[in-house]
Amino acid sequence: TKYNTLLTRAEYVQMVYTACSSMKSATPHFHLLPPAILKPKKRWTGKQVISTLLMHLVGTVDPEDLLTMGPGKTKTSAKVWKVYPEPPIPEDTAMREIRKKSLDLIGGVDGPLGQTKVV
């Protein structure tokens, strides 16, 4: 998703419809998320587009259902996976990490906004 990009309802629906129309999913319908910003105008984020696509692909309207899909099993032994150290994150990076709340993708801004910080 692109930082600082807000979508109108028409743009949000168009992006979701274009992506979902070619997917094979459990249901032909998709559930639209409420807007991230309500005033002065209703706006959606790219992260909401991704969340909507994930819910459509799994066939649920509840983001919590994505968490309870069962344990993942693999034939690959845990011994063969190499652990890489995390690369350092520059201090001036506005988008430090992707955070999830109920599998809705939430980004964070670590910078002053007036007298407070937005997280």
N, CA, C and O atoms as CSV, one atom per row, in Angstrom:
chain,resi,resn,atom,element,x,y,z
A,1,THR,N,N,0.841,-1.181,0.000
A,1,THR,CA,C,0.000,0.000,0.000
A,1,THR,C,C,0.880,1.236,0.000
A,1,THR,O,O,2.033,1.191,0.430
A,2,LYS,N,N,0.345,2.305,-0.471
A,2,LYS,CA,C,1.104,3.546,-0.567
A,2,LYS,C,C,0.784,4.424,0.634
A,2,LYS,O,O,-0.381,4.631,0.974
A,3,TYR,N,N,1.810,4.927,1.258
A,3,TYR,CA,C,1.660,5.798,2.416
A,3,TYR,C,C,0.931,7.080,2.021
A,3,TYR,O,O,1.193,7.650,0.962
A,4,ASN,N,N,0.025,7.523,2.869
A,4,ASN,CA,C,-0.718,8.778,2.688
A,4,ASN,C,C,-1.680,8.752,1.506
A,4,ASN,O,O,-1.979,9.807,0.947
A,5,THR,N,N,-2.170,7.596,1.112
A,5,THR,CA,C,-3.149,7.513,0.042
A,5,THR,C,C,-4.483,7.095,0.631
A,5,THR,O,O,-4.588,6.053,1.277
A,6,LEU,N,N,-5.487,7.899,0.408
A,6,LEU,CA,C,-6.834,7.601,0.881
A,6,LEU,C,C,-7.744,7.450,-0.329
A,6,LEU,O,O,-7.635,8.198,-1.301
A,7,LEU,N,N,-8.636,6.478,-0.259
A,7,LEU,CA,C,-9.490,6.137,-1.394
A,7,LEU,C,C,-10.938,6.528,-1.132
A,7,LEU,O,O,-11.426,6.439,-0.006
A,8,THR,N,N,-11.611,6.960,-2.182
A,8,THR,CA,C,-13.053,7.189,-2.086
A,8,THR,C,C,-13.744,5.830,-2.104
A,8,THR,O,O,-13.110,4.807,-2.363
A,9,ARG,N,N,-15.033,5.827,-1.829
A,9,ARG,CA,C,-15.774,4.561,-1.843
A,9,ARG,C,C,-15.719,3.925,-3.231
A,9,ARG,O,O,-15.546,2.713,-3.358
A,10,ALA,N,N,-15.865,4.741,-4.261
A,10,ALA,CA,C,-15.834,4.224,-5.631
A,10,ALA,C,C,-14.478,3.588,-5.946
A,10,ALA,O,O,-14.424,2.521,-6.558
A,11,GLU,N,N,-13.387,4.233,-5.536
A,11,GLU,CA,C,-12.049,3.684,-5.783
A,11,GLU,C,C,-11.830,2.391,-5.005
A,11,GLU,O,O,-11.288,1.420,-5.534
A,12,TYR,N,N,-12.264,2.390,-3.731
A,12,TYR,CA,C,-12.129,1.202,-2.878
A,12,TYR,C,C,-12.883,0.017,-3.474
A,12,TYR,O,O,-12.333,-1.078,-3.595
A,13,VAL,N,N,-14.140,0.236,-3.846
A,13,VAL,CA,C,-14.961,-0.836,-4.410
A,13,VAL,C,C,-14.383,-1.308,-5.743
A,13,VAL,O,O,-14.358,-2.508,-6.016
A,14,GLN,N,N,-13.921,-0.378,-6.569
A,14,GLN,CA,C,-13.349,-0.753,-7.865
A,14,GLN,C,C,-12.113,-1.628,-7.696
A,14,GLN,O,O,-11.961,-2.627,-8.399
A,15,MET,N,N,-11.226,-1.261,-6.765
A,15,MET,CA,C,-10.017,-2.053,-6.532
A,15,MET,C,C,-10.364,-3.445,-6.009
A,15,MET,O,O,-9.796,-4.442,-6.456
A,16,VAL,N,N,-11.300,-3.509,-5.060
A,16,VAL,CA,C,-11.697,-4.799,-4.490
A,16,VAL,C,C,-12.377,-5.652,-5.550
A,16,VAL,O,O,-12.078,-6.840,-5.675
A,17,TYR,N,N,-13.289,-5.058,-6.315
A,17,TYR,CA,C,-14.011,-5.821,-7.336
A,17,TYR,C,C,-13.062,-6.350,-8.406
A,17,TYR,O,O,-13.167,-7.505,-8.819
A,18,THR,N,N,-12.139,-5.509,-8.852
A,18,THR,CA,C,-11.196,-5.921,-9.892
A,18,THR,C,C,-10.357,-7.107,-9.425
A,18,THR,O,O,-10.132,-8.054,-10.180
A,19,ALA,N,N,-9.896,-7.050,-8.179
A,19,ALA,CA,C,-9.072,-8.143,-7.654
A,19,ALA,C,C,-9.905,-9.389,-7.359
A,19,ALA,O,O,-9.469,-10.505,-7.642
A,20,CYS,N,N,-11.100,-9.209,-6.794
A,20,CYS,CA,C,-11.927,-10.354,-6.385
A,20,CYS,C,C,-12.599,-11.048,-7.556
A,20,CYS,O,O,-12.921,-12.233,-7.459
A,21,SER,N,N,-12.819,-10.351,-8.650
A,21,SER,CA,C,-13.540,-10.959,-9.768
A,21,SER,C,C,-12.772,-12.123,-10.392
A,21,SER,O,O,-13.377,-13.008,-10.997
A,22,SER,N,N,-11.468,-12.130,-10.253
A,22,SER,CA,C,-10.678,-13.216,-10.833
A,22,SER,C,C,-10.303,-14.291,-9.812
A,22,SER,O,O,-9.668,-15.283,-10.169
A,23,MET,N,N,-10.687,-14.107,-8.547
A,23,MET,CA,C,-10.339,-15.073,-7.498
A,23,MET,C,C,-11.367,-16.187,-7.403
A,23,MET,O,O,-12.559,-15.979,-7.631
A,24,LYS,N,N,-10.886,-17.361,-7.064
A,24,LYS,CA,C,-11.788,-18.451,-6.717
A,24,LYS,C,C,-11.909,-18.421,-5.201
A,24,LYS,O,O,-10.918,-18.582,-4.489
A,25,SER,N,N,-13.124,-18.216,-4.711
A,25,SER,CA,C,-13.317,-18.132,-3.271
A,25,SER,C,C,-14.550,-18.916,-2.871
A,25,SER,O,O,-15.276,-19.446,-3.713
A,26,ALA,N,N,-14.771,-18.976,-1.563
A,26,ALA,CA,C,-15.901,-19.735,-1.036
A,26,ALA,C,C,-17.234,-19.055,-1.333
A,26,ALA,O,O,-18.271,-19.718,-1.365
A,27,THR,N,N,-17.222,-17.754,-1.548
A,27,THR,CA,C,-18.454,-17.019,-1.799
A,27,THR,C,C,-18.249,-16.021,-2.933
A,27,THR,O,O,-17.163,-15.454,-3.055
A,28,PRO,N,N,-19.261,-15.790,-3.766
A,28,PRO,CA,C,-19.107,-14.810,-4.841
A,28,PRO,C,C,-19.249,-13.366,-4.348
A,28,PRO,O,O,-18.950,-12.431,-5.091
A,29,HIS,N,N,-19.695,-13.177,-3.119
A,29,HIS,CA,C,-19.916,-11.837,-2.566
A,29,HIS,C,C,-18.719,-11.429,-1.718
A,29,HIS,O,O,-18.012,-12.279,-1.177
A,30,PHE,N,N,-18.499,-10.136,-1.606
A,30,PHE,CA,C,-17.450,-9.676,-0.710
A,30,PHE,C,C,-18.018,-8.659,0.259
A,30,PHE,O,O,-18.958,-7.926,-0.049
A,31,HIS,N,N,-17.417,-8.638,1.441
A,31,HIS,CA,C,-17.859,-7.780,2.535
A,31,HIS,C,C,-16.986,-6.529,2.561
A,31,HIS,O,O,-15.763,-6.625,2.663
A,32,LEU,N,N,-17.609,-5.362,2.470
A,32,LEU,CA,C,-16.862,-4.107,2.508
A,32,LEU,C,C,-16.633,-3.680,3.951
A,32,LEU,O,O,-17.530,-3.780,4.789
A,33,LEU,N,N,-15.437,-3.209,4.229
A,33,LEU,CA,C,-15.107,-2.722,5.560
A,33,LEU,C,C,-15.584,-1.284,5.714
A,33,LEU,O,O,-15.716,-0.568,4.722
A,34,PRO,N,N,-15.844,-0.852,6.949
A,34,PRO,CA,C,-16.218,0.548,7.157
A,34,PRO,C,C,-15.021,1.453,6.855
A,34,PRO,O,O,-13.875,1.008,6.928
A,35,PRO,N,N,-15.277,2.710,6.521
A,35,PRO,CA,C,-14.165,3.605,6.180
A,35,PRO,C,C,-13.240,3.855,7.367
A,35,PRO,O,O,-13.675,3.855,8.518
A,36,ALA,N,N,-11.973,4.065,7.075
A,36,ALA,CA,C,-10.995,4.373,8.118
A,36,ALA,C,C,-11.163,5.806,8.608
A,36,ALA,O,O,-10.922,6.099,9.779
A,37,ILE,N,N,-11.571,6.687,7.721
A,37,ILE,CA,C,-11.794,8.093,8.060
A,37,ILE,C,C,-13.239,8.427,7.729
A,37,ILE,O,O,-13.715,8.158,6.626
A,38,LEU,N,N,-13.927,9.015,8.694
A,38,LEU,CA,C,-15.338,9.346,8.493
A,38,LEU,C,C,-15.556,10.807,8.118
A,38,LEU,O,O,-16.423,11.113,7.299
A,39,LYS,N,N,-14.780,11.709,8.706
A,39,LYS,CA,C,-14.980,13.131,8.453
A,39,LYS,C,C,-13.657,13.762,8.083
A,39,LYS,O,O,-12.632,13.326,8.606
A,40,PRO,N,N,-13.610,14.737,7.236
A,40,PRO,CA,C,-14.715,15.438,6.593
A,40,PRO,C,C,-15.377,14.620,5.496
A,40,PRO,O,O,-16.540,14.858,5.168
A,41,LYS,N,N,-14.649,13.649,4.917
A,41,LYS,CA,C,-15.240,12.771,3.905
A,41,LYS,C,C,-14.839,11.342,4.232
A,41,LYS,O,O,-13.768,11.103,4.788
A,42,LYS,N,N,-15.698,10.396,3.887
A,42,LYS,CA,C,-15.392,8.989,4.132
A,42,LYS,C,C,-14.267,8.551,3.202
A,42,LYS,O,O,-14.318,8.768,1.992
A,43,ARG,N,N,-13.240,7.922,3.801
A,43,ARG,CA,C,-12.091,7.469,3.030
A,43,ARG,C,C,-11.634,6.096,3.529
A,43,ARG,O,O,-11.717,5.793,4.719
A,44,TRP,N,N,-11.148,5.271,2.591
A,44,TRP,CA,C,-10.617,3.943,2.883
A,44,TRP,C,C,-9.126,3.950,2.588
A,44,TRP,O,O,-8.640,4.794,1.835
A,45,THR,N,N,-8.400,3.005,3.185
A,45,THR,CA,C,-6.955,2.902,2.967
A,45,THR,C,C,-6.636,1.672,2.121
A,45,THR,O,O,-7.475,0.790,1.940
A,46,GLY,N,N,-5.433,1.632,1.619
A,46,GLY,CA,C,-4.987,0.466,0.868
A,46,GLY,C,C,-4.911,-0.775,1.744
A,46,GLY,O,O,-5.114,-1.892,1.268
A,47,LYS,N,N,-4.618,-0.578,3.024
A,47,LYS,CA,C,-4.570,-1.708,3.952
A,47,LYS,C,C,-5.946,-2.343,4.096
A,47,LYS,O,O,-6.056,-3.553,4.293
A,48,GLN,N,N,-6.995,-1.533,3.998
A,48,GLN,CA,C,-8.351,-2.074,4.050
A,48,GLN,C,C,-8.663,-2.868,2.782
A,48,GLN,O,O,-9.406,-3.848,2.832
A,49,VAL,N,N,-8.105,-2.456,1.659
A,49,VAL,CA,C,-8.280,-3.224,0.423
A,49,VAL,C,C,-7.665,-4.610,0.608
A,49,VAL,O,O,-8.280,-5.614,0.247
A,50,ILE,N,N,-6.452,-4.670,1.169
A,50,ILE,CA,C,-5.774,-5.949,1.397
A,50,ILE,C,C,-6.581,-6.813,2.368
A,50,ILE,O,O,-6.754,-8.009,2.132
A,51,SER,N,N,-7.075,-6.220,3.455
A,51,SER,CA,C,-7.876,-6.976,4.424
A,51,SER,C,C,-9.134,-7.533,3.774
A,51,SER,O,O,-9.511,-8.676,4.030
A,52,THR,N,N,-9.783,-6.737,2.939
A,52,THR,CA,C,-10.990,-7.192,2.246
A,52,THR,C,C,-10.669,-8.356,1.316
A,52,THR,O,O,-11.434,-9.318,1.237
A,53,LEU,N,N,-9.546,-8.276,0.614
A,53,LEU,CA,C,-9.144,-9.360,-0.283
A,53,LEU,C,C,-8.856,-10.644,0.490
A,53,LEU,O,O,-9.242,-11.728,0.052
A,54,LEU,N,N,-8.183,-10.532,1.632
A,54,LEU,CA,C,-7.902,-11.717,2.444
A,54,LEU,C,C,-9.189,-12.364,2.941
A,54,LEU,O,O,-9.330,-13.587,2.904
A,55,MET,N,N,-10.129,-11.540,3.407
A,55,MET,CA,C,-11.395,-12.086,3.900
A,55,MET,C,C,-12.174,-12.745,2.768
A,55,MET,O,O,-12.807,-13.780,2.975
A,56,HIS,N,N,-12.136,-12.158,1.576
A,56,HIS,CA,C,-12.842,-12.741,0.434
A,56,HIS,C,C,-12.214,-14.070,0.021
A,56,HIS,O,O,-12.916,-15.029,-0.298
A,57,LEU,N,N,-10.905,-14.111,0.031
A,57,LEU,CA,C,-10.195,-15.318,-0.372
A,57,LEU,C,C,-10.501,-16.489,0.562
A,57,LEU,O,O,-10.643,-17.627,0.114
A,58,VAL,N,N,-10.600,-16.204,1.862
A,58,VAL,CA,C,-10.899,-17.244,2.845
A,58,VAL,C,C,-12.392,-17.539,2.879
A,58,VAL,O,O,-12.796,-18.645,3.238
A,59,GLY,N,N,-13.217,-16.561,2.508
A,59,GLY,CA,C,-14.663,-16.756,2.500
A,59,GLY,C,C,-15.311,-16.424,3.824
A,59,GLY,O,O,-16.218,-17.131,4.263
A,60,THR,N,N,-14.862,-15.363,4.467
A,60,THR,CA,C,-15.423,-14.957,5.744
A,60,THR,C,C,-15.722,-13.469,5.729
A,60,THR,O,O,-15.137,-12.719,4.947
A,61,VAL,N,N,-16.630,-13.045,6.589
A,61,VAL,CA,C,-16.888,-11.616,6.761
A,61,VAL,C,C,-16.358,-11.153,8.111
A,61,VAL,O,O,-16.427,-9.968,8.438
A,62,ASP,N,N,-15.828,-12.088,8.896
A,62,ASP,CA,C,-15.295,-11.778,10.220
A,62,ASP,C,C,-13.776,-11.931,10.199
A,62,ASP,O,O,-13.275,-13.034,9.982
A,63,PRO,N,N,-13.033,-10.844,10.420
A,63,PRO,CA,C,-11.573,-10.946,10.402
A,63,PRO,C,C,-11.032,-11.936,11.431
A,63,PRO,O,O,-9.952,-12.492,11.235
A,64,GLU,N,N,-11.763,-12.167,12.525
A,64,GLU,CA,C,-11.313,-13.114,13.545
A,64,GLU,C,C,-11.245,-14.537,12.999
A,64,GLU,O,O,-10.444,-15.339,13.478
A,65,ASP,N,N,-12.068,-14.864,12.008
A,65,ASP,CA,C,-12.050,-16.207,11.425
A,65,ASP,C,C,-10.718,-16.517,10.756
A,65,ASP,O,O,-10.336,-17.682,10.640
A,66,LEU,N,N,-10.014,-15.485,10.319
A,66,LEU,CA,C,-8.718,-15.706,9.687
A,66,LEU,C,C,-7.689,-16.212,10.693
A,66,LEU,O,O,-6.709,-16.854,10.317
A,67,LEU,N,N,-7.914,-15.920,11.972
A,67,LEU,CA,C,-6.990,-16.362,13.009
A,67,LEU,C,C,-7.219,-17.807,13.419
A,67,LEU,O,O,-6.322,-18.438,13.978
A,68,THR,N,N,-8.400,-18.339,13.153
A,68,THR,CA,C,-8.759,-19.668,13.653
A,68,THR,C,C,-8.862,-20.687,12.533
A,68,THR,O,O,-9.755,-21.534,12.548
A,69,MET,N,N,-7.985,-20.621,11.587
A,69,MET,CA,C,-8.034,-21.555,10.463
A,69,MET,C,C,-7.337,-22.867,10.785
A,69,MET,O,O,-7.228,-23.726,9.910
A,70,GLY,N,N,-6.864,-23.047,12.002
A,70,GLY,CA,C,-6.213,-24.289,12.394
A,70,GLY,C,C,-4.707,-24.176,12.325
A,70,GLY,O,O,-4.168,-23.261,11.704
A,71,PRO,N,N,-4.027,-25.121,12.973
A,71,PRO,CA,C,-2.562,-25.068,12.982
A,71,PRO,C,C,-1.993,-25.399,11.610
A,71,PRO,O,O,-2.519,-26.252,10.894
A,72,GLY,N,N,-0.937,-24.730,11.263
A,72,GLY,CA,C,-0.286,-25.004,9.989
A,72,GLY,C,C,0.674,-26.181,10.123
A,72,GLY,O,O,1.455,-26.241,11.073
A,73,LYS,N,N,0.621,-27.086,9.209
A,73,LYS,CA,C,1.506,-28.258,9.213
A,73,LYS,C,C,2.399,-28.174,7.979
A,73,LYS,O,O,1.976,-27.714,6.918
A,74,THR,N,N,3.631,-28.623,8.136
A,74,THR,CA,C,4.553,-28.641,7.017
A,74,THR,C,C,5.407,-29.899,7.076
A,74,THR,O,O,5.648,-30.444,8.153
A,75,LYS,N,N,5.856,-30.348,5.936
A,75,LYS,CA,C,6.735,-31.513,5.889
A,75,LYS,C,C,8.190,-31.110,6.095
A,75,LYS,O,O,9.044,-31.961,6.344
A,76,THR,N,N,8.469,-29.826,5.991
A,76,THR,CA,C,9.831,-29.336,6.144
A,76,THR,C,C,10.177,-29.253,7.624
A,76,THR,O,O,9.442,-28.653,8.407
A,77,SER,N,N,11.285,-29.850,7.997
A,77,SER,CA,C,11.716,-29.846,9.389
A,77,SER,C,C,12.123,-28.439,9.811
A,77,SER,O,O,12.625,-27.659,9.002
A,78,ALA,N,N,11.906,-28.129,11.066
A,78,ALA,CA,C,12.275,-26.812,11.587
A,78,ALA,C,C,13.783,-26.621,11.588
A,78,ALA,O,O,14.260,-25.486,11.610
A,79,LYS,N,N,14.539,-27.706,11.566
A,79,LYS,CA,C,16.005,-27.622,11.602
A,79,LYS,C,C,16.591,-27.011,10.328
A,79,LYS,O,O,17.675,-26.428,10.366
A,80,VAL,N,N,15.886,-27.139,9.205
A,80,VAL,CA,C,16.444,-26.657,7.943
A,80,VAL,C,C,16.232,-25.158,7.724
A,80,VAL,O,O,16.829,-24.581,6.816
A,81,TRP,N,N,15.405,-24.531,8.528
A,81,TRP,CA,C,15.152,-23.104,8.370
A,81,TRP,C,C,16.297,-22.317,8.978
A,81,TRP,O,O,16.695,-22.569,10.115
A,82,LYS,N,N,16.824,-21.369,8.229
A,82,LYS,CA,C,17.885,-20.513,8.733
A,82,LYS,C,C,17.255,-19.250,9.308
A,82,LYS,O,O,16.337,-18.676,8.722
A,83,VAL,N,N,17.754,-18.831,10.448
A,83,VAL,CA,C,17.238,-17.624,11.089
A,83,VAL,C,C,18.140,-16.461,10.700
A,83,VAL,O,O,19.344,-16.479,10.957
A,84,TYR,N,N,17.548,-15.458,10.081
A,84,TYR,CA,C,18.291,-14.272,9.675
A,84,TYR,C,C,18.030,-13.154,10.673
A,84,TYR,O,O,16.899,-12.991,11.129
A,85,PRO,N,N,19.055,-12.381,11.020
A,85,PRO,CA,C,18.815,-11.246,11.919
A,85,PRO,C,C,17.990,-10.179,11.202
A,85,PRO,O,O,18.077,-10.012,9.985
A,86,GLU,N,N,17.194,-9.470,11.984
A,86,GLU,CA,C,16.380,-8.406,11.391
A,86,GLU,C,C,17.274,-7.250,10.979
A,86,GLU,O,O,18.187,-6.882,11.718
A,87,PRO,N,N,17.027,-6.670,9.805
A,87,PRO,CA,C,17.834,-5.522,9.390
A,87,PRO,C,C,17.493,-4.313,10.257
A,87,PRO,O,O,16.360,-4.178,10.719
A,88,PRO,N,N,18.466,-3.438,10.476
A,88,PRO,CA,C,18.177,-2.244,11.278
A,88,PRO,C,C,17.190,-1.330,10.557
A,88,PRO,O,O,17.215,-1.201,9.333
A,89,ILE,N,N,16.333,-0.707,11.338
A,89,ILE,CA,C,15.337,0.214,10.788
A,89,ILE,C,C,15.828,1.634,11.033
A,89,ILE,O,O,16.107,1.995,12.176
A,90,PRO,N,N,15.939,2.447,9.987
A,90,PRO,CA,C,16.383,3.834,10.182
A,90,PRO,C,C,15.434,4.587,11.111
A,90,PRO,O,O,14.224,4.364,11.099
A,91,GLU,N,N,16.001,5.474,11.907
A,91,GLU,CA,C,15.206,6.223,12.878
A,91,GLU,C,C,14.204,7.169,12.226
A,91,GLU,O,O,13.163,7.465,12.813
A,92,ASP,N,N,14.504,7.643,11.027
A,92,ASP,CA,C,13.625,8.620,10.395
A,92,ASP,C,C,12.519,7.971,9.563
A,92,ASP,O,O,11.805,8.669,8.842
A,93,THR,N,N,12.369,6.668,9.649
A,93,THR,CA,C,11.339,5.981,8.880
A,93,THR,C,C,9.982,6.246,9.503
A,93,THR,O,O,9.773,5.989,10.689
A,94,ALA,N,N,9.061,6.760,8.703
A,94,ALA,CA,C,7.726,7.066,9.225
A,94,ALA,C,C,6.929,5.791,9.458
A,94,ALA,O,O,6.279,5.641,10.493
A,95,MET,N,N,6.977,4.877,8.504
A,95,MET,CA,C,6.251,3.618,8.656
A,95,MET,C,C,7.228,2.581,9.186
A,95,MET,O,O,7.936,1.946,8.404
A,96,ARG,N,N,7.279,2.399,10.486
A,96,ARG,CA,C,8.271,1.525,11.100
A,96,ARG,C,C,7.927,0.057,10.964
A,96,ARG,O,O,8.821,-0.766,10.772
A,97,GLU,N,N,6.674,-0.286,11.056
A,97,GLU,CA,C,6.297,-1.691,11.008
A,97,GLU,C,C,4.838,-1.810,10.624
A,97,GLU,O,O,4.087,-0.837,10.673
A,98,ILE,N,N,4.451,-3.000,10.246
A,98,ILE,CA,C,3.041,-3.264,9.982
A,98,ILE,C,C,2.483,-3.924,11.223
A,98,ILE,O,O,3.022,-4.922,11.702
A,99,ARG,N,N,1.421,-3.377,11.736
A,99,ARG,CA,C,0.779,-3.942,12.911
A,99,ARG,C,C,-0.589,-4.445,12.511
A,99,ARG,O,O,-1.222,-3.900,11.607
A,100,LYS,N,N,-1.047,-5.498,13.193
A,100,LYS,CA,C,-2.351,-6.069,12.891
A,100,LYS,C,C,-3.219,-6.011,14.134
A,100,LYS,O,O,-2.750,-6.241,15.249
A,101,LYS,N,N,-4.470,-5.706,13.929
A,101,LYS,CA,C,-5.457,-5.775,14.993
A,101,LYS,C,C,-6.638,-6.502,14.384
A,101,LYS,O,O,-7.299,-5.988,13.481
A,102,SER,N,N,-6.897,-7.687,14.876
A,102,SER,CA,C,-7.969,-8.525,14.328
A,102,SER,C,C,-7.775,-8.733,12.830
A,102,SER,O,O,-8.741,-8.781,12.069
A,103,LEU,N,N,-6.537,-8.854,12.423
A,103,LEU,CA,C,-6.147,-9.053,11.027
A,103,LEU,C,C,-6.532,-7.917,10.102
A,103,LEU,O,O,-6.496,-8.075,8.882
A,104,ASP,N,N,-6.903,-6.771,10.664
A,104,ASP,CA,C,-7.009,-5.569,9.854
A,104,ASP,C,C,-5.613,-4.976,9.850
A,104,ASP,O,O,-5.026,-4.776,10.913
A,105,LEU,N,N,-5.084,-4.699,8.701
A,105,LEU,CA,C,-3.735,-4.163,8.623
A,105,LEU,C,C,-3.735,-2.716,9.065
A,105,LEU,O,O,-4.515,-1.900,8.575
A,106,ILE,N,N,-2.861,-2.412,9.987
A,106,ILE,CA,C,-2.786,-1.061,10.541
A,106,ILE,C,C,-1.340,-0.613,10.439
A,106,ILE,O,O,-0.435,-1.325,10.874
A,107,GLY,N,N,-1.118,0.543,9.877
A,107,GLY,CA,C,0.227,1.092,9.811
A,107,GLY,C,C,0.393,2.125,10.900
A,107,GLY,O,O,-0.595,2.579,11.477
A,108,GLY,N,N,1.603,2.501,11.188
A,108,GLY,CA,C,1.831,3.469,12.242
A,108,GLY,C,C,2.682,4.616,11.752
A,108,GLY,O,O,3.535,4.442,10.881
A,109,VAL,N,N,2.457,5.768,12.302
A,109,VAL,CA,C,3.258,6.942,12.010
A,109,VAL,C,C,3.945,7.325,13.300
A,109,VAL,O,O,3.284,7.540,14.315
A,110,ASP,N,N,5.262,7.412,13.274
A,110,ASP,CA,C,6.005,7.765,14.467
A,110,ASP,C,C,6.580,9.157,14.268
A,110,ASP,O,O,7.771,9.322,14.000
A,111,GLY,N,N,5.738,10.130,14.399
A,111,GLY,CA,C,6.171,11.502,14.230
A,111,GLY,C,C,5.193,12.424,14.917
A,111,GLY,O,O,4.024,12.076,15.082
A,112,PRO,N,N,5.649,13.591,15.318
A,112,PRO,CA,C,4.741,14.494,16.026
A,112,PRO,C,C,3.648,15.030,15.110
A,112,PRO,O,O,3.881,15.329,13.939
A,113,LEU,N,N,2.479,15.141,15.663
A,113,LEU,CA,C,1.342,15.722,14.961
A,113,LEU,C,C,0.740,16.722,15.936
A,113,LEU,O,O,-0.059,16.344,16.793
A,114,GLY,N,N,1.108,17.977,15.819
A,114,GLY,CA,C,0.667,18.956,16.807
A,114,GLY,C,C,1.389,18.684,18.116
A,114,GLY,O,O,2.614,18.570,18.140
A,115,GLN,N,N,0.632,18.578,19.209
A,115,GLN,CA,C,1.201,18.346,20.526
A,115,GLN,C,C,1.332,16.867,20.861
A,115,GLN,O,O,1.915,16.526,21.890
A,116,THR,N,N,0.799,15.968,20.009
A,116,THR,CA,C,0.787,14.546,20.337
A,116,THR,C,C,1.437,13.741,19.229
A,116,THR,O,O,1.773,14.266,18.168
A,117,LYS,N,N,1.606,12.455,19.499
A,117,LYS,CA,C,2.098,11.532,18.484
A,117,LYS,C,C,0.954,10.640,18.051
A,117,LYS,O,O,0.135,10.226,18.872
A,118,VAL,N,N,0.896,10.343,16.769
A,118,VAL,CA,C,-0.097,9.417,16.234
A,118,VAL,C,C,0.572,8.058,16.134
A,118,VAL,O,O,1.668,7.946,15.585
A,119,VAL,N,N,-0.069,7.032,16.655
A,119,VAL,CA,C,0.514,5.683,16.617
A,119,VAL,C,C,-0.409,4.763,15.884
A,119,VAL,O,O,-0.110,3.577,15.737
